[in-house]
Each structure stands twice: as C-alpha cells, then as structure tokens.
Amino acid sequence: MQKNNVIAVSGTPGTGKSDFAQYLVKELGAKLISLDEIIEESGAYELDPDGTRVVDPEDLCEDIKRVIAREDRPVLIDGLLSHLLPTEMISQVVVLRTNPEVLEKRLRKRGYSEKKLQDNLEAEALGIILWEAVYKHGIDKVYEIDTTQKTTSDAVNVLKKALEGEKSLKPGEIDWLEEFF
C-alpha cells in the first residue's frame, strides 16, 4: 500500500466503523483520522431538532488535508460522512453494512429516538450511504462489507484480501430491502 493511500470508512451508525477502523489502522500501520473528533474540535456543525450534528464535509477538508500532508503512511478516515469527502482526497471508500434487524438492536441499546432509529434503518435498508459513495467516487473506488455475522478481524481480513486483489467487494451485492420492507 502506498504512503498517500487514504481510505474512508463509512456506514450507517452501528455497523462497526470505529472498531473496524481502529483494527485496520493497526494492521496497516496507518494514521487514523476521526471525523467526529475533527468536527468536535472545529465546531463546524449545527444541531438539528433531534440533537444530531449537521455538518458540511467540505468544511472539514482543510483540517484533513493538513493531517494527510504530514503523513508518510496510509491514512484512514473514520466517520459517517467520510464517504462524502472530495474524491481527489480519497483512494478507497469502505462502506460497512449490517442487516437492519441486527442494526435495530444495536441502535436501541444506544438509546436512539424512534425517528432517528427509523431514519437509520431505512438508510441501511435502501443502501443510501453505499449509493452516495458510488455516486461520488465511482464504483471502482468503493468496497462494501457485510459486518452482520463477521468479527472485526474477519471484516478487516476480507478488506485486506480485496486490496490485494484476492477478493471482490464490489458494491451492490448486499440487499436488505425484502427483509426490511
């Protein structure tokens, strides 16, 4: 993997992004950028009526570019909005997916409101984040991993095989629509 390789790790809340990113960072010897931390530190957000932070990913680009420029190793960007960063900043996008039934249990444990819960379950069932990633970056830069029955290490190993050309993780293989609707 080349030093300027920048991997965005995205997915609906509850799909395992942070655990996946932390594990992958160790495996690759990469630098981790947490979008949540950058958003919090910069204050570049507004709160919607549900208390959810609303952020324009473009507002974060300069901070992220500075971190990437200082690194001589791969960089992972962990966060729900990472797939919306400019395509010239990103080498690959990994979208983690989880069956909505399993996801619902995880999000209920987090205390999500019914509206926020339904919004996130619908987004996962419809593959909204995957679609946005493919639309923004092109199908060849996007990998899709079903984390429903996988441990974090299994999911990371699947990605490593895909990055080495041993496995295909092309988008569009996962479809939760029949199960959800």
Stockholm file with secondary structure:
# STOCKHOLM 1.0

chainA/1-181         MQKNNVIAVSGTPGTGKSDFAQYLVKELGAKLISLDEIIEESGAYELDPDGTRVVDPEDLCEDIKRVIAREDRPVLIDGLLSHLLPTEMISQVVVLRTNPEVLEKRLRKRGYSEKKLQDNLEAEALGIILWEAVYKHGIDKVYEIDTTQKTTSDAVNVLKKALEGEKSLKPGEIDWLEEFF
#=GR chainA/1-181 SS CCTTCEEEEEESTTSCHHHHHHHHHHHHTCEEEEHHHHHHHHTCCEECTTSCEECCGGGGHHHHHHHHHHCSSCEEEESTTGGGSCGGGCSEEEEEECCHHHHHHHHHHTTCCHHHHHHHHHHHHHTHHHHHHHHHHCGGGEEEEECTTCCHHHHHHHHHHHHTTSSCCCTTCCCCHHHHC
#=GC SS_cons         CCTTCEEEEEESTTSCHHHHHHHHHHHHTCEEEEHHHHHHHHTCCEECTTSCEECCGGGGHHHHHHHHHHCSSCEEEESTTGGGSCGGGCSEEEEEECCHHHHHHHHHHTTCCHHHHHHHHHHHHHTHHHHHHHHHHCGGGEEEEECTTCCHHHHHHHHHHHHTTSSCCCTTCCCCHHHHC
//
